[in-house]
Amino acid sequence: MNHGVTAMMNEQYIKHVEYLIDHENKILHQCAKLINQKIQLANWPHDIKYSFFLALQEKGKSSESYKAYRTIRHLRLDRELLAYPNLQNPTRLHFRCAERIRADLTRMVKLGAGSYLRI
């Protein structure tokens, strides 16, 4: 493989990674905006709602489970909300967005901001 092809592949890879990060940021910020505006879940776009519910999954004893637990506590979510039944076939992008929500959402919304949420 020559240097020009390698450079072009690296540039494409960088653009792809930048796209993924940008998409994660958009999902995170839209999720925070929906919570701050007290929009009910029924009115959330599918990808945001799906990523949000994935972010709340707290199985096991990993650091991601702790972040999910912390997010649930911070938002003051109703436990009934955590039994969302439609988490089938999530994509890698959904998982990445969920990780981003777990990591950063609590800094973007007030304590108890999710207490209004209902399925």
Secondary structure, DSSP 8 states (H G I E B T S, - for coil): --HHHHHHHHHHHHHHHHHHHHHHHHHHHHHHHHHHTT--GGGS-HHHHHHHHHHT---SSSHHHHHHHHHHHHHT--GGGGG-S---S--HHHHHHHHHHHHHGGGTS-TTTTTT---
